Amino acid sequence: MTLDGVAGRLVLRPGSAEPVLCERPMVGARLLDRLTAGRRAVLLPELLGAVFTLCGHAQRATARRAVRAALDLAGGCGDVSDSRGEESAAMALEARSVALHVLREHLQRLALDLPALAGAATAAGTPHWLVDAPVLGLPAPGRSRQDGAEALRAVAEALPAWLERRLFGMPAQRWLERWRAEGAGWLALWCRHQAAHPVAHPVARALLALQPMAETVAWPCRALAPLAGREADRGHELRALAAALARVPRFAERPHRYGAAAEPGPWTRTAESWPVLTAWDRLGARLADVAAIGVAPDTALAQGAVGVGAGEGIAWTEMARGLLVHWVRLEDVSNGRAHDPETARIARCHVLAPTEWNFHPDGGLAQWLRSAHHSEAEVRLAAAALDPCLAFTVEREARHA
């Protein structure tokens, strides 16, 4: 199989009875079993980070926590998201790194995708307003923990001033407060204010150009929110996800929550569902995510892990496109004894990614696409609002006389 074949394909067919074709072999049980079964558990994070390169930091961090949960809780269950001492410090550093990489991903999408959607010509290379972004200098995975911690701290400290100067034109905290109070109306007001400047910000200019279309492109949002509510409810939801990944064939490729498709994304971080949510709302929520992470990178995004059985763990990470979940089961757990981290091996592993939720053939976007009147520009805007992690094509069914 070629690398393109492993990456998969996403085809959107407006007006078709089957409007979404999302095929990603890399999340399928067959390919993941071939890649991971029998391998040492400590190698899983780097392996998955290499396979899922677009969000490698989140994949590594999630896999590491899933393995840790399976190792630490072999023979029992319990929450491991509040580990102490050195391990807790490492997890905190990991959380900061993931959050800053999420912010970088958001900025790159805002800089590259929005102007193209708005029909603006884009020059090669990094856009001028982004060239000095602190997150472009994030440390590589191989750096020592101390050097990495210092580099991440420097990036986090530089972000608020950079966001005020280069993106929002005001403190990110104030922008975020206005968004939370006024929502889409604040986004429109901010864009108009930015566009009134002698040199309009490219993001605001692109958003204003897209606004008329983005406010009419809308579909229902049934939020995927397994982390909401009380701790007991969260545990129940996560164990239900783990059971489905363990028992339901192809669950990671066609996931569902209580029998229905659901949608993760920055707009579902608070576990809200909406009868209708526009592309304008979703684009605004991505900007709000930038502000929230810039203000508090250590706490803006949820992450954690829980043991769900002997040698079995599930971990989660909120990232740019929504909630990422890893489920891991280790070999030789029948005796219930704790595993040796250096010798434990993977029996099974599943990756549950946002793209499979958002581009589910029975999901909200698919329902909207079945209406034949949508233009290609509208379809591309809708897809970009959800931000798939692979390239997509738009096809129309041939009409016969």
C-alpha positions as a Markdown table, in Angstrom:
| # | Residue | x | y | z |
|---|---|---|---|---|
| 1 | Met | 0.0 | 0.0 | 0.0 |
| 2 | Thr | 1.3 | 3.5 | -0.9 |
| 3 | Leu | 1.7 | 6.3 | 1.6 |
| 4 | Asp | -1.3 | 8.0 | -0.1 |
| 5 | Gly | -3.3 | 4.9 | 0.3 |
| 6 | Val | -2.5 | 4.7 | 4.0 |
| 7 | Ala | -3.5 | 8.4 | 4.4 |
| 8 | Gly | -6.9 | 7.6 | 2.8 |
| 9 | Arg | -9.3 | 9.9 | 1.0 |
| 10 | Leu | -12.2 | 12.1 | 1.7 |
| 11 | Val | -14.8 | 12.8 | -1.0 |
| 12 | Leu | -17.8 | 15.1 | -0.6 |
| 13 | Arg | -20.7 | 14.7 | -3.0 |
| 14 | Pro | -23.4 | 17.3 | -2.5 |
| 15 | Gly | -26.8 | 16.2 | -3.6 |
| 16 | Ser | -25.9 | 12.5 | -3.4 |
| 17 | Ala | -27.7 | 9.9 | -1.2 |
| 18 | Glu | -24.2 | 9.0 | 0.1 |
| 19 | Pro | -22.6 | 12.5 | 0.3 |
| 20 | Val | -19.5 | 11.6 | 2.4 |
| 21 | Leu | -16.9 | 9.0 | 1.6 |
| 22 | Cys | -14.2 | 9.0 | 4.3 |
| 23 | Glu | -11.7 | 6.2 | 4.1 |
| 24 | Arg | -8.7 | 6.3 | 6.4 |
| 25 | Pro | -6.9 | 2.9 | 6.6 |
| 26 | Met | -4.6 | 4.2 | 9.3 |
| 27 | Val | -7.5 | 4.3 | 11.9 |
| 28 | Gly | -8.8 | 0.9 | 10.9 |
| 29 | Ala | -8.3 | -2.0 | 13.2 |
| 30 | Arg | -6.6 | -4.2 | 10.6 |
| 31 | Leu | -3.8 | -1.8 | 9.8 |
| 32 | Leu | -3.3 | -0.7 | 13.4 |
| 33 | Asp | -3.1 | -4.3 | 14.5 |
| 34 | Arg | -0.4 | -4.9 | 11.9 |
| 35 | Leu | 1.5 | -1.9 | 13.1 |
| 36 | Thr | 1.2 | -2.2 | 16.8 |
| 37 | Ala | 0.4 | -5.8 | 18.0 |
| 38 | Gly | 3.3 | -7.4 | 19.8 |
| 39 | Arg | 5.4 | -4.3 | 19.9 |
| 40 | Arg | 6.9 | -2.9 | 23.1 |
| 41 | Ala | 4.4 | -0.6 | 24.8 |
| 42 | Val | 7.0 | 2.1 | 25.5 |
| 43 | Leu | 7.5 | 2.4 | 21.7 |
| 44 | Leu | 3.9 | 3.1 | 20.9 |
| 45 | Pro | 3.9 | 6.9 | 21.3 |
| 46 | Glu | 6.7 | 7.4 | 18.8 |
| 47 | Leu | 5.2 | 4.9 | 16.4 |
| 48 | Leu | 1.8 | 6.6 | 16.4 |
| 49 | Gly | 3.4 | 10.0 | 16.2 |
| 50 | Ala | 5.2 | 8.9 | 13.1 |
| 51 | Val | 2.1 | 7.4 | 11.5 |
| 52 | Phe | -0.2 | 10.4 | 12.3 |
| 53 | Thr | 2.3 | 13.1 | 11.4 |
| 54 | Leu | -0.2 | 16.0 | 11.1 |
| 55 | Cys | -1.0 | 15.9 | 14.9 |
| 56 | Gly | 2.1 | 14.0 | 16.0 |
| 57 | His | 2.5 | 15.8 | 19.4 |
| 58 | Ala | -1.1 | 15.1 | 20.4 |
| 59 | Gln | -0.8 | 11.5 | 19.2 |
| 60 | Arg | 2.4 | 10.9 | 21.2 |
| 61 | Ala | 1.0 | 12.4 | 24.3 |
| 62 | Thr | -2.3 | 10.5 | 24.2 |
| 63 | Ala | -0.6 | 7.2 | 23.5 |
| 64 | Arg | 1.9 | 7.7 | 26.3 |
| 65 | Arg | -1.0 | 8.3 | 28.8 |
| 66 | Ala | -3.0 | 5.4 | 27.5 |
| 67 | Val | 0.0 | 3.1 | 28.0 |
| 68 | Arg | 0.7 | 4.6 | 31.4 |
| 69 | Ala | -2.9 | 4.0 | 32.5 |
| 70 | Ala | -2.8 | 0.4 | 31.3 |
| 71 | Leu | 0.5 | -0.2 | 33.0 |
| 72 | Asp | -0.2 | 1.5 | 36.3 |
| 73 | Leu | -3.7 | 0.1 | 36.7 |
| 74 | Ala | -3.2 | -3.5 | 35.5 |
| 75 | Gly | -5.7 | -5.5 | 37.6 |
| 76 | Gly | -7.7 | -2.4 | 38.6 |
| 77 | Cys | -9.3 | 0.8 | 37.5 |
| 78 | Gly | -8.8 | 4.4 | 38.5 |
| 79 | Asp | -8.0 | 7.9 | 37.3 |
| 80 | Val | -4.4 | 8.6 | 36.6 |
| 81 | Ser | -4.7 | 12.2 | 35.3 |
| 82 | Asp | -3.5 | 13.6 | 38.7 |
| 83 | Ser | -0.2 | 11.7 | 39.0 |
| 84 | Arg | 2.3 | 13.2 | 41.4 |
| 85 | Gly | 6.0 | 14.1 | 41.5 |
| 86 | Glu | 8.2 | 13.8 | 38.5 |
| 87 | Glu | 5.5 | 12.0 | 36.4 |
| 88 | Ser | 3.1 | 14.8 | 37.2 |
| 89 | Ala | 5.6 | 17.5 | 36.1 |
| 90 | Ala | 6.2 | 15.6 | 32.9 |
| 91 | Met | 2.5 | 15.4 | 32.2 |
| 92 | Ala | 2.1 | 19.1 | 32.8 |
| 93 | Leu | 5.0 | 19.9 | 30.4 |
| 94 | Glu | 3.4 | 17.6 | 27.8 |
| 95 | Ala | 0.0 | 19.3 | 28.2 |
| 96 | Arg | 1.7 | 22.7 | 27.6 |
| 97 | Ser | 3.5 | 21.4 | 24.5 |
| 98 | Val | 0.3 | 19.9 | 23.0 |
| 99 | Ala | -1.7 | 23.1 | 23.7 |
| 100 | Leu | 0.9 | 25.3 | 22.0 |
| 101 | His | 1.1 | 23.0 | 19.0 |
| 102 | Val | -2.7 | 23.2 | 18.8 |
| 103 | Leu | -2.5 | 27.0 | 18.7 |
| 104 | Arg | 0.2 | 26.8 | 16.0 |
| 105 | Glu | -2.1 | 24.6 | 13.9 |
| 106 | His | -5.0 | 27.0 | 14.3 |
| 107 | Leu | -2.8 | 30.0 | 13.2 |
| 108 | Gln | -1.5 | 28.1 | 10.2 |
| 109 | Arg | -5.1 | 27.2 | 9.1 |
| 110 | Leu | -6.2 | 30.8 | 9.6 |
| 111 | Ala | -3.2 | 32.1 | 7.6 |
| 112 | Leu | -3.4 | 29.6 | 4.8 |
| 113 | Asp | -7.0 | 28.3 | 4.4 |
| 114 | Leu | -9.1 | 31.4 | 5.0 |
| 115 | Pro | -7.6 | 33.6 | 2.3 |
| 116 | Ala | -7.8 | 30.8 | -0.2 |
| 117 | Leu | -11.5 | 30.2 | 0.6 |
| 118 | Ala | -12.1 | 33.9 | 0.2 |
| 119 | Gly | -10.6 | 33.9 | -3.2 |
| 120 | Ala | -7.5 | 35.9 | -2.3 |
| 121 | Ala | -4.2 | 35.3 | -3.9 |
| 122 | Thr | -1.7 | 33.7 | -1.6 |
| 123 | Ala | 2.1 | 34.1 | -1.8 |
| 124 | Ala | 4.5 | 31.3 | -1.2 |
| 125 | Gly | 6.0 | 31.0 | 2.2 |
| 126 | Thr | 4.8 | 32.1 | 5.7 |
| 127 | Pro | 2.4 | 35.1 | 5.6 |
| 128 | His | 4.1 | 38.3 | 6.9 |
| 129 | Trp | 2.0 | 38.6 | 10.0 |
| 130 | Leu | 2.9 | 35.0 | 11.1 |
| 131 | Val | 6.6 | 35.0 | 10.5 |
| 132 | Asp | 7.5 | 36.0 | 14.1 |
| 133 | Ala | 4.9 | 33.9 | 15.9 |
| 134 | Pro | 6.5 | 32.4 | 19.0 |
| 135 | Val | 4.8 | 29.0 | 18.3 |
| 136 | Leu | 6.8 | 28.6 | 15.1 |
| 137 | Gly | 9.9 | 28.0 | 17.3 |
| 138 | Leu | 8.5 | 25.2 | 19.4 |
| 139 | Pro | 11.1 | 22.7 | 20.6 |
| 140 | Ala | 11.5 | 19.5 | 18.7 |
| 141 | Pro | 10.5 | 16.2 | 20.5 |
| 142 | Gly | 14.2 | 15.2 | 21.0 |
| 143 | Arg | 15.1 | 18.1 | 23.3 |
| 144 | Ser | 16.0 | 17.4 | 26.9 |
| 145 | Arg | 13.2 | 17.9 | 29.4 |
| 146 | Gln | 14.9 | 20.9 | 31.0 |
| 147 | Asp | 15.7 | 22.6 | 27.7 |
| 148 | Gly | 12.2 | 21.8 | 26.4 |
| 149 | Ala | 10.6 | 23.2 | 29.5 |
| 150 | Glu | 12.5 | 26.5 | 29.2 |
| 151 | Ala | 11.7 | 26.8 | 25.5 |
| 152 | Leu | 8.0 | 26.2 | 26.1 |
| 153 | Arg | 7.9 | 28.6 | 29.0 |
| 154 | Ala | 9.5 | 31.3 | 26.7 |
| 155 | Val | 6.9 | 30.7 | 24.0 |
| 156 | Ala | 4.0 | 30.8 | 26.5 |
| 157 | Glu | 5.3 | 34.1 | 28.0 |
| 158 | Ala | 5.7 | 35.7 | 24.6 |
| 159 | Leu | 2.3 | 34.7 | 23.2 |
| 160 | Pro | 0.0 | 37.2 | 24.9 |
| 161 | Ala | 1.9 | 40.3 | 23.6 |
| 162 | Trp | 2.3 | 38.7 | 20.1 |
| 163 | Leu | -1.4 | 37.9 | 19.8 |
| 164 | Glu | -2.3 | 41.4 | 20.8 |
| 165 | Arg | 0.1 | 43.0 | 18.4 |
| 166 | Arg | -0.2 | 40.6 | 15.4 |
| 167 | Leu | -3.7 | 39.2 | 15.5 |
| 168 | Phe | -6.4 | 40.6 | 17.8 |
| 169 | Gly | -5.3 | 44.2 | 18.2 |
| 170 | Met | -6.3 | 44.0 | 21.8 |
| 171 | Pro | -5.5 | 41.7 | 24.8 |
| 172 | Ala | -6.5 | 38.1 | 23.9 |
| 173 | Gln | -8.3 | 37.9 | 27.3 |
| 174 | Arg | -10.5 | 40.8 | 26.4 |
| 175 | Trp | -11.2 | 39.4 | 22.9 |
| 176 | Leu | -12.2 | 36.1 | 24.5 |
| 177 | Glu | -14.5 | 37.7 | 27.1 |
| 178 | Arg | -16.3 | 39.6 | 24.3 |
| 179 | Trp | -16.7 | 36.3 | 22.3 |
| 180 | Arg | -18.1 | 34.5 | 25.3 |
| 181 | Ala | -20.6 | 37.3 | 25.9 |
| 182 | Glu | -21.6 | 38.1 | 22.3 |
| 183 | Gly | -20.6 | 35.2 | 20.1 |
| 184 | Ala | -20.9 | 35.6 | 16.4 |
| 185 | Gly | -22.0 | 39.2 | 16.7 |
| 186 | Trp | -18.6 | 40.1 | 18.3 |
| 187 | Leu | -16.7 | 38.3 | 15.5 |
| 188 | Ala | -18.5 | 40.4 | 12.9 |
| 189 | Leu | -17.8 | 43.6 | 14.9 |
| 190 | Trp | -14.2 | 42.8 | 15.4 |
| 191 | Cys | -13.7 | 42.0 | 11.7 |
| 192 | Arg | -15.3 | 45.3 | 10.7 |
| 193 | His | -13.1 | 47.2 | 13.2 |
| 194 | Gln | -10.0 | 45.5 | 11.9 |
| 195 | Ala | -10.9 | 46.1 | 8.3 |
| 196 | Ala | -11.3 | 49.8 | 9.0 |
| 197 | His | -7.6 | 50.1 | 9.7 |
| 198 | Pro | -5.4 | 51.5 | 6.8 |
| 199 | Val | -3.9 | 48.0 | 6.4 |
| 200 | Ala | -6.6 | 45.4 | 7.2 |
| 201 | His | -5.5 | 42.2 | 8.9 |
| 202 | Pro | -5.6 | 39.3 | 6.4 |
| 203 | Val | -7.6 | 37.1 | 8.7 |
| 204 | Ala | -10.2 | 39.8 | 9.4 |
| 205 | Arg | -10.3 | 40.7 | 5.6 |
| 206 | Ala | -10.8 | 37.0 | 4.7 |
| 207 | Leu | -13.5 | 36.5 | 7.3 |
| 208 | Leu | -15.4 | 39.6 | 6.2 |
| 209 | Ala | -15.4 | 38.3 | 2.6 |
| 210 | Leu | -16.7 | 34.9 | 3.8 |
| 211 | Gln | -19.2 | 36.2 | 6.2 |
| 212 | Pro | -22.3 | 36.3 | 4.0 |
| 213 | Met | -21.8 | 32.7 | 2.9 |
| 214 | Ala | -20.6 | 31.5 | 6.3 |
| 215 | Glu | -23.7 | 32.8 | 8.1 |
| 216 | Thr | -25.9 | 30.7 | 5.7 |
| 217 | Val | -23.9 | 27.5 | 5.7 |
| 218 | Ala | -25.4 | 25.7 | 8.7 |
| 219 | Trp | -26.2 | 22.3 | 10.0 |
| 220 | Pro | -27.2 | 20.8 | 13.4 |
| 221 | Cys | -24.5 | 20.1 | 15.9 |
| 222 | Arg | -24.9 | 17.2 | 18.3 |
| 223 | Ala | -21.9 | 17.7 | 20.5 |
| 224 | Leu | -19.5 | 14.8 | 21.4 |
| 225 | Ala | -18.9 | 15.5 | 25.1 |
| 226 | Pro | -17.7 | 12.5 | 27.0 |
| 227 | Leu | -15.7 | 14.7 | 29.4 |
| 228 | Ala | -18.7 | 16.8 | 30.6 |
| 229 | Gly | -20.5 | 16.6 | 33.9 |
| 230 | Arg | -19.6 | 14.8 | 37.1 |
| 231 | Glu | -16.5 | 12.6 | 37.4 |
| 232 | Ala | -18.7 | 9.5 | 37.6 |
| 233 | Asp | -20.5 | 10.5 | 34.4 |
| 234 | Arg | -17.2 | 11.0 | 32.7 |
| 235 | Gly | -16.0 | 7.6 | 33.8 |
| 236 | His | -19.1 | 6.0 | 32.5 |
| 237 | Glu | -18.8 | 7.7 | 29.1 |
| 238 | Leu | -15.1 | 6.8 | 28.7 |
| 239 | Arg | -15.7 | 3.2 | 29.7 |
| 240 | Ala | -18.5 | 3.0 | 27.2 |
| 241 | Leu | -16.2 | 4.3 | 24.5 |
| 242 | Ala | -13.5 | 1.8 | 25.5 |
| 243 | Ala | -16.0 | -1.1 | 25.4 |
| 244 | Ala | -17.2 | 0.0 | 21.9 |
| 245 | Leu | -13.6 | 0.2 | 20.6 |
| 246 | Ala | -12.8 | -3.2 | 22.1 |
| 247 | Arg | -15.9 | -5.0 | 20.8 |
| 248 | Val | -17.5 | -3.2 | 17.8 |
| 249 | Pro | -15.8 | -3.9 | 14.5 |
| 250 | Arg | -14.8 | -0.7 | 12.7 |
| 251 | Phe | -16.0 | 1.5 | 15.5 |
| 252 | Ala | -13.1 | 3.9 | 15.1 |
| 253 | Glu | -13.9 | 4.2 | 11.4 |
| 254 | Arg | -17.7 | 4.8 | 12.0 |
| 255 | Pro | -18.0 | 6.0 | 15.6 |
| 256 | His | -21.3 | 6.8 | 17.2 |
| 257 | Arg | -22.6 | 8.0 | 20.6 |
| 258 | Tyr | -25.7 | 6.1 | 21.8 |
| 259 | Gly | -26.4 | 5.1 | 18.2 |
| 260 | Ala | -26.1 | 8.5 | 16.6 |
| 261 | Ala | -23.2 | 10.4 | 15.0 |
| 262 | Ala | -21.8 | 13.3 | 17.0 |
| 263 | Glu | -19.5 | 16.3 | 16.4 |
| 264 | Pro | -16.3 | 17.3 | 18.2 |
| 265 | Gly | -14.5 | 20.6 | 17.8 |
| 266 | Pro | -13.5 | 23.8 | 19.6 |
| 267 | Trp | -17.2 | 24.8 | 19.7 |
| 268 | Thr | -18.0 | 21.6 | 21.7 |
| 269 | Arg | -15.4 | 22.1 | 24.5 |
| 270 | Thr | -18.3 | 23.2 | 26.8 |
| 271 | Ala | -20.5 | 20.2 | 25.9 |
| 272 | Glu | -23.2 | 22.2 | 24.2 |
| 273 | Ser | -25.4 | 21.0 | 21.3 |
| 274 | Trp | -27.2 | 23.3 | 18.9 |
| 275 | Pro | -30.2 | 22.8 | 16.7 |
| 276 | Val | -28.3 | 24.7 | 14.0 |
| 277 | Leu | -24.7 | 26.0 | 14.1 |
| 278 | Thr | -23.2 | 28.1 | 11.2 |
| 279 | Ala | -19.8 | 27.9 | 9.6 |
| 280 | Trp | -19.4 | 31.5 | 10.9 |
| 281 | Asp | -19.9 | 30.2 | 14.5 |
| 282 | Arg | -17.4 | 27.4 | 14.0 |
| 283 | Leu | -14.8 | 29.7 | 12.5 |
| 284 | Gly | -15.2 | 32.1 | 15.4 |
| 285 | Ala | -14.8 | 29.3 | 17.9 |
| 286 | Arg | -11.4 | 28.5 | 16.3 |
| 287 | Leu | -10.3 | 32.1 | 16.9 |
| 288 | Ala | -11.6 | 31.8 | 20.5 |
| 289 | Asp | -9.5 | 28.7 | 20.9 |
| 290 | Val | -6.5 | 30.7 | 19.9 |
| 291 | Ala | -7.3 | 33.3 | 22.5 |
| 292 | Ala | -8.0 | 30.8 | 25.2 |
| 293 | Ile | -4.8 | 28.9 | 24.7 |
| 294 | Gly | -2.8 | 32.1 | 24.4 |
| 295 | Val | -4.1 | 33.2 | 27.8 |
| 296 | Ala | -3.8 | 29.9 | 29.6 |
| 297 | Pro | -1.9 | 27.2 | 27.7 |
| 298 | Asp | -1.7 | 24.9 | 30.7 |
| 299 | Thr | -5.4 | 24.7 | 31.3 |
| 300 | Ala | -7.2 | 25.6 | 28.1 |
| 301 | Leu | -7.5 | 22.0 | 26.8 |
| 302 | Ala | -8.5 | 18.9 | 28.6 |
| 303 | Gln | -6.3 | 15.8 | 28.7 |
| 304 | Gly | -6.2 | 12.7 | 30.9 |
| 305 | Ala | -6.3 | 8.9 | 31.1 |
| 306 | Val | -8.2 | 6.2 | 33.0 |
| 307 | Gly | -7.7 | 2.5 | 33.5 |
| 308 | Val | -10.7 | 0.5 | 32.3 |
| 309 | Gly | -9.6 | -3.0 | 33.2 |
| 310 | Ala | -6.6 | -5.2 | 33.8 |
| 311 | Gly | -3.8 | -3.9 | 31.5 |
| 312 | Glu | -6.3 | -1.7 | 29.6 |
| 313 | Gly | -6.3 | 2.1 | 29.4 |
| 314 | Ile | -8.0 | 4.9 | 27.5 |
| 315 | Ala | -6.6 | 8.4 | 27.2 |
| 316 | Trp | -7.9 | 11.6 | 25.7 |
| 317 | Thr | -6.6 | 14.9 | 24.4 |
| 318 | Glu | -8.4 | 17.9 | 23.1 |
| 319 | Met | -6.7 | 19.2 | 20.0 |
| 320 | Ala | -7.3 | 21.6 | 17.1 |
| 321 | Arg | -10.0 | 19.4 | 15.4 |
| 322 | Gly | -11.7 | 18.1 | 18.5 |
| 323 | Leu | -11.3 | 15.2 | 20.9 |
| 324 | Leu | -8.6 | 12.5 | 20.3 |
| 325 | Val | -9.0 | 9.2 | 22.1 |
| 326 | His | -6.6 | 6.2 | 22.3 |
| 327 | Trp | -7.5 | 2.8 | 23.7 |
| 328 | Val | -4.8 | 0.3 | 24.5 |
| 329 | Arg | -4.8 | -3.3 | 25.8 |
| 330 | Leu | -1.6 | -5.0 | 26.9 |
| 331 | Glu | -0.6 | -8.6 | 26.5 |
| 332 | Asp | -0.5 | -11.2 | 29.3 |
| 333 | Val | -2.8 | -9.5 | 31.9 |
| 334 | Ser | -4.6 | -12.7 | 33.1 |
| 335 | Asn | -2.6 | -12.8 | 36.4 |
| 336 | Gly | -3.5 | -9.2 | 37.2 |
| 337 | Arg | 0.0 | -8.3 | 38.2 |
| 338 | Ala | 1.5 | -5.0 | 37.4 |
| 339 | His | 3.5 | -5.0 | 34.1 |
| 340 | Asp | 7.1 | -4.1 | 33.7 |
| 341 | Pro | 7.1 | -1.0 | 31.6 |
| 342 | Glu | 10.2 | -2.1 | 29.8 |
| 343 | Thr | 8.9 | -5.5 | 28.6 |
| 344 | Ala | 5.1 | -4.9 | 28.3 |
| 345 | Arg | 3.8 | -5.4 | 24.8 |
| 346 | Ile | 0.7 | -4.2 | 22.9 |
| 347 | Ala | -2.1 | -6.6 | 22.3 |
| 348 | Arg | -4.5 | -4.2 | 20.7 |
| 349 | Cys | -4.6 | -0.4 | 20.1 |
| 350 | His | -7.3 | 1.9 | 18.6 |
| 351 | Val | -7.2 | 5.5 | 17.6 |
| 352 | Leu | -10.5 | 7.5 | 17.6 |
| 353 | Ala | -9.9 | 10.8 | 15.8 |
| 354 | Pro | -12.1 | 13.8 | 15.2 |
| 355 | Thr | -12.2 | 13.4 | 11.4 |
| 356 | Glu | -14.2 | 10.2 | 11.6 |
| 357 | Trp | -16.8 | 11.9 | 13.8 |
| 358 | Asn | -17.1 | 15.1 | 11.8 |
| 359 | Phe | -17.2 | 13.4 | 8.4 |
| 360 | His | -19.4 | 10.5 | 9.4 |
| 361 | Pro | -21.7 | 9.3 | 6.6 |
| 362 | Asp | -24.7 | 9.9 | 8.9 |
| 363 | Gly | -23.4 | 13.0 | 10.6 |
| 364 | Gly | -24.7 | 16.5 | 10.6 |
| 365 | Leu | -22.5 | 17.6 | 7.6 |
| 366 | Ala | -23.6 | 14.6 | 5.6 |
| 367 | Gln | -27.3 | 15.5 | 6.2 |
| 368 | Trp | -26.7 | 19.1 | 5.0 |
| 369 | Leu | -24.8 | 17.8 | 1.9 |
| 370 | Arg | -27.7 | 15.7 | 0.8 |
| 371 | Ser | -29.4 | 19.0 | -0.3 |
| 372 | Ala | -28.5 | 19.3 | -3.9 |
| 373 | His | -28.5 | 23.2 | -4.1 |
| 374 | His | -25.1 | 23.7 | -2.3 |
| 375 | Ser | -22.4 | 25.3 | -4.4 |
| 376 | Glu | -18.8 | 24.0 | -4.4 |
| 377 | Ala | -17.7 | 27.1 | -2.6 |
| 378 | Glu | -20.2 | 26.4 | 0.2 |
| 379 | Val | -19.2 | 22.8 | 0.4 |
| 380 | Arg | -15.5 | 23.8 | 0.7 |
| 381 | Leu | -16.3 | 26.3 | 3.4 |
| 382 | Ala | -18.3 | 23.8 | 5.4 |
| 383 | Ala | -15.5 | 21.3 | 5.2 |
| 384 | Ala | -12.8 | 23.8 | 6.1 |
| 385 | Ala | -14.9 | 24.9 | 9.2 |
| 386 | Leu | -14.6 | 21.3 | 10.4 |
| 387 | Asp | -11.0 | 21.0 | 9.3 |
| 388 | Pro | -10.4 | 17.4 | 8.1 |
| 389 | Cys | -6.9 | 16.0 | 8.7 |
| 390 | Leu | -6.6 | 15.0 | 5.1 |
| 391 | Ala | -7.1 | 16.6 | 1.7 |
| 392 | Phe | -10.6 | 16.4 | 0.3 |
| 393 | Thr | -12.3 | 16.6 | -3.1 |
| 394 | Val | -15.8 | 17.7 | -4.1 |
| 395 | Glu | -17.6 | 15.7 | -6.7 |
| 396 | Arg | -21.1 | 16.1 | -8.2 |
| 397 | Glu | -23.0 | 13.2 | -9.5 |
| 398 | Ala | -23.5 | 13.1 | -13.3 |
| 399 | Arg | -27.0 | 14.1 | -14.3 |
| 400 | His | -28.7 | 12.0 | -17.0 |
| 401 | Ala | -31.3 | 13.3 | -19.4 |
